[in-house]
Amino acid sequence: MSIDPALWSKLHGASTHFPVALTMAAALFDSLGFILPERSGHKAKLHAAGYYAIILGALGTFPAVLSGLFLTKGVVLGHDALLYHHLFVWPAFAVLVALGVWRALVGEKFSERGFRLYLVGLLLTAGLMAAAGYWGGELILNS
């Protein structure tokens, strides 16, 4: 029985969608929870959804990064579209893991200033993930 030569490509493609989608969902849920008034009754539910999305998204980055490293044979920058992909993905990975750990430790006990800082970091991370996904798609289309 031989191993499919495209195994790492398939694993990377499959595993990257979870952290990307969960980061976007966390940004959406926590942003809506931030702007909705307390009396809406949905604020706590949205923040709970954001809490689980960011933690699961941060955990999901590890299979995506590991499969990507295997796929590129350890190249952490590269050239052309791979370089652009990595220029966005490495900061996104670092900030997403940091936000996930921060949120896991703090839970819902954020100060208003702390939550604003967290939300800015989360929105920045969502943008980085979107750009990394774009350049990852360019790699596939141009290969």
N, C-alpha and C positions, 0 to 999 in steps of 0.2 A: 504494500500500500504506500503510495507516494503522497507527499504533501503538495497541495495545490500551490503553484508558484505565485498566484495572486492572493494568497491567504492574508498577508498583512494589509494589502490594499482593501480587501473586503472587510476585514476587522476594523480597520481605521475608518472606513466609510460608514460602517454601521455604528461604531461607538461614538463618533463625533456629534451625531445629531442629538443625543440626549443632553449633554451639557449646554449645547447651543440653545436648544428649545427651553430647557429649564432656566437658563439665565435670562432669556427674554421673558419667560413667564414670571419669574421672580421680580424683574424690573416692572412689569405691568402690574402685578398684584400689589407690590409695595408702594408703587407710585399712586395707584388708585386709593389704597388704604391711607396714604398720606394726605391726599387732597379731599377725601370725603369727610363730611362733618361727623362728629361722634354720634349724633342722634340717628344717623342713617342705619345703624345696626349691622352694617357690613364691614366696618373698619377692622374689627378683630379677626373676622374670617379671612379677609384679604391678607392681613399680616401673617396669619397662620399659614395660608397657602404660600406666601412669599418665603416664609421661614423654611418650609419643607422643600420648596423648589430650589432655593439657593444651596442648601446642604446637599441635596441629591445631585444638583448640578456640579458642585465642587467635587464630590466623590466620583462623579462620572468623568471628570477630566483625566483621571489616572489611566484608565484603559485607552482613552483616546491618545494621550501623550505617548504611552508606552508603545502602542501599535504604530504610531507615527514615527517614533525613533527606530523601530525595527524596519519599517517601510523605507526610511531614508538611510538605513545602515549607520545610524548615529550622527548624521549630519544635522547640526543644529541651526545653520543659517542657509547655506546653499546659494543659488543664484537664480535670477529671473523670477518667475512666479513663486518658486519655493522660498526665495529670500523674503519676498513681500508677505507670504503666508506666515513665515516664522517671525517676522518683525511685529506682526500683530498677535500671533498666537502665544508667544512666550509671556508678554506682559499680561495678556488676558488670563492665562493659566495662573500666574503668580497672584494677581489681584483676586481672581475668583476663589482660589483656595483660601487666601487671607480673609476674604469676606465671609466665606462659609464657616471658617473657624470662629471668626468674630461673632457671627450671628448665632452659632451653636453655643458659644460661651455666654453671650449676653441674653439671648432669647428675646423676650419682649420688654426687657428692662432698660431700653435705650433712653437716654436723655433726648430732648427734642433736638439739640445740637448734634448729638451723636448719631441720631437717625438720619438727619440731613446729610451728614458726612458719609454715612453708609450708603444712602440713596444716590449721592453723586458718584461714589465709587462703583455702585452697581450699574448705573446708567453708562458710565465710562466703559465698564467691562462689557456690557451688552454691545456697545459700539465696536469695541475691539474684536469681540467674537464675530460680529457680522462681517467685519473687514477680513478677518482670518478665514471665515467661511467662503467669502467671495474669492479670495486668492487660492484657496484649496480647490474650489470649483474650476478656476482657471487652469490649475495643474491638470485636472482630469480632462478638460476640454482640449487642451493643447498637447496631450500626450499621445 
